[in-house]
Amino acid sequence: MKGSWELYKQRAEINLSFTDCSTAVLARTHGVSDIFTYDDDFSPLRFHGLKSV
């Protein structure tokens, strides 16, 4: 995914893996704002991290 690679390069100061970037791009594409995660890595991208169901 080209968008994932672009985000990965642009946001190098944030601790995001390429997989995290792919998840973020897909979430944005589909209008998802809540992401289940165990860390706060998605917060700088303005996603709401959910740590439990």
C-alpha atoms as an extended CHARMM CRD file, in Angstrom:
* protein
*
        53  EXT
         1         1  MET       CA              0.0000000000        0.0000000000        0.0000000000  PROA      1               0.0000000000
         2         2  LYS       CA              1.5520000000        3.2150000000       -1.1550000000  PROA      2               0.0000000000
         3         3  GLY       CA             -0.3090000000        5.2430000000        1.4960000000  PROA      3               0.0000000000
         4         4  SER       CA              1.1700000000        3.0670000000        4.2240000000  PROA      4               0.0000000000
         5         5  TRP       CA              4.7130000000        3.6130000000        3.0250000000  PROA      5               0.0000000000
         6         6  GLU       CA              4.1670000000        7.3680000000        2.7260000000  PROA      6               0.0000000000
         7         7  LEU       CA              2.7940000000        7.5640000000        6.2670000000  PROA      7               0.0000000000
         8         8  TYR       CA              5.6760000000        5.4240000000        7.5420000000  PROA      8               0.0000000000
         9         9  LYS       CA              8.2350000000        7.7910000000        5.9940000000  PROA      9               0.0000000000
        10        10  GLN       CA              6.4330000000       10.9800000000        7.0480000000  PROA      10              0.0000000000
        11        11  ARG       CA              5.8700000000        9.9950000000       10.6730000000  PROA      11              0.0000000000
        12        12  ALA       CA              9.3020000000        8.5640000000       11.4970000000  PROA      12              0.0000000000
        13        13  GLU       CA              9.3310000000       10.4550000000       14.8230000000  PROA      13              0.0000000000
        14        14  ILE       CA              6.3440000000        8.3920000000       16.0150000000  PROA      14              0.0000000000
        15        15  ASN       CA              6.9180000000        4.8010000000       17.0840000000  PROA      15              0.0000000000
        16        16  LEU       CA              4.8130000000        3.2050000000       14.3250000000  PROA      16              0.0000000000
        17        17  SER       CA              5.6140000000       -0.0080000000       12.5200000000  PROA      17              0.0000000000
        18        18  PHE       CA              4.7660000000       -0.4520000000        8.8660000000  PROA      18              0.0000000000
        19        19  THR       CA              1.8840000000       -2.6770000000       10.0130000000  PROA      19              0.0000000000
        20        20  ASP       CA              0.6030000000        0.1330000000       12.2650000000  PROA      20              0.0000000000
        21        21  CYS       CA              0.7690000000        2.5240000000        9.3130000000  PROA      21              0.0000000000
        22        22  SER       CA             -1.1480000000        0.0750000000        7.1300000000  PROA      22              0.0000000000
        23        23  THR       CA             -3.7940000000       -0.2770000000        9.8210000000  PROA      23              0.0000000000
        24        24  ALA       CA             -4.0810000000        3.5190000000       10.1290000000  PROA      24              0.0000000000
        25        25  VAL       CA             -4.4450000000        4.0050000000        6.3700000000  PROA      25              0.0000000000
        26        26  LEU       CA             -7.1010000000        1.2890000000        6.1190000000  PROA      26              0.0000000000
        27        27  ALA       CA             -8.9490000000        2.6840000000        9.1400000000  PROA      27              0.0000000000
        28        28  ARG       CA             -9.0020000000        6.1890000000        7.6460000000  PROA      28              0.0000000000
        29        29  THR       CA            -10.1280000000        4.8400000000        4.2820000000  PROA      29              0.0000000000
        30        30  HSD       CA            -13.0820000000        3.0990000000        5.9020000000  PROA      30              0.0000000000
        31        31  GLY       CA            -13.9910000000        5.8530000000        8.3780000000  PROA      31              0.0000000000
        32        32  VAL       CA            -12.8390000000        3.9670000000       11.4690000000  PROA      32              0.0000000000
        33        33  SER       CA            -11.7870000000        6.1320000000       14.4180000000  PROA      33              0.0000000000
        34        34  ASP       CA            -11.4980000000        3.5270000000       17.2080000000  PROA      34              0.0000000000
        35        35  ILE       CA             -8.6510000000        1.0020000000       17.1640000000  PROA      35              0.0000000000
        36        36  PHE       CA             -8.1090000000       -1.8440000000       19.6250000000  PROA      36              0.0000000000
        37        37  THR       CA             -4.5180000000       -1.5650000000       20.8300000000  PROA      37              0.0000000000
        38        38  TYR       CA             -2.3550000000       -2.2400000000       23.8820000000  PROA      38              0.0000000000
        39        39  ASP       CA             -0.3200000000        0.9410000000       23.4990000000  PROA      39              0.0000000000
        40        40  ASP       CA             -0.7940000000        4.6090000000       22.6440000000  PROA      40              0.0000000000
        41        41  ASP       CA              1.0430000000        4.5550000000       19.2940000000  PROA      41              0.0000000000
        42        42  PHE       CA             -2.0680000000        5.5570000000       17.3480000000  PROA      42              0.0000000000
        43        43  SER       CA             -2.8600000000        8.6120000000       19.4990000000  PROA      43              0.0000000000
        44        44  PRO       CA             -0.6300000000       11.0230000000       17.5180000000  PROA      44              0.0000000000
        45        45  LEU       CA             -2.6480000000       10.0750000000       14.4340000000  PROA      45              0.0000000000
        46        46  ARG       CA             -5.8550000000       11.0560000000       16.2540000000  PROA      46              0.0000000000
        47        47  PHE       CA             -7.2850000000        7.5850000000       16.6220000000  PROA      47              0.0000000000
        48        48  HSD       CA             -9.0860000000        6.5970000000       19.7910000000  PROA      48              0.0000000000
        49        49  GLY       CA             -7.2780000000        3.5970000000       21.2460000000  PROA      49              0.0000000000
        50        50  LEU       CA             -9.4850000000        0.9920000000       22.9200000000  PROA      50              0.0000000000
        51        51  LYS       CA             -7.6950000000       -1.3040000000       25.3330000000  PROA      51              0.0000000000
        52        52  SER       CA            -10.5770000000       -3.6150000000       26.1780000000  PROA      52              0.0000000000
        53        53  VAL       CA            -13.8450000000       -4.7830000000       24.7110000000  PROA      53              0.0000000000
